[in-house]
Amino acid sequence: MQRVSGGLGQNQEDGYEDDRCVLSCLNKLMHNKYGDIILLCSVTVAFGMLLAVSASG
């Protein structure tokens, strides 16, 4: 059975496949031996970007 979103009539099955792909890639990344370091660096960079945007605004 296909799921339809709102009034647009778009098929959401493709969205679910994309979500599964992203989760699968993240799962593989976290099983990498450098997964924790990559996660820490990406969170730190995101936090720094938020600080820069809030300071400039």
N, C-alpha and C positions, 0 to 999 in steps of 0.2 A: 504494500500500500504506500502511495506517495503522500508526503506531507506538503501542505500548501501554506505559505506564510501570508497572513493578512489579506488585503485586497489585491495585492500585486500578482498573485497566482504563480509565484516562483517556486520551483521545486527546491526543497531544502536538503535533499539527499546529497547534492554536491557539497553543500556546506559541511555536512557531517563527515564526508570523506576528507575534506580539507582539515577539519579539526583532528581527525584521527591521524592524519599525516604529521601535523604539527606536534601532537602529543607523542607520536612514535619517535620523531626526531629528537624531541626533548628528552625522552626516555633513554635513547641511545647516547645522547650527550652527557647525561648524568651518570651513566655507567662508565664513561671515559675516566681515566685516572686523573685528569685535570678538570673534571666537571665542577668540583667545588670551587676551584680558583676562578674558573670562567664565570660561574654564577655570582661569586662575590664581586668580581670586577664589573660585571654588567650592572649589578644593583648599585654599586658605588658610582658608576658613571651616570646612571639614571638619576640618582639622588643629586649628584652635582649639577646635572642639567636642570632639574627642578629648582635648585637653589639659584642658579643663574637666571632662569626665567622669572622667578619671583622677585629677585633683586632688581632686575631691569624694569619690571612693570610696576 
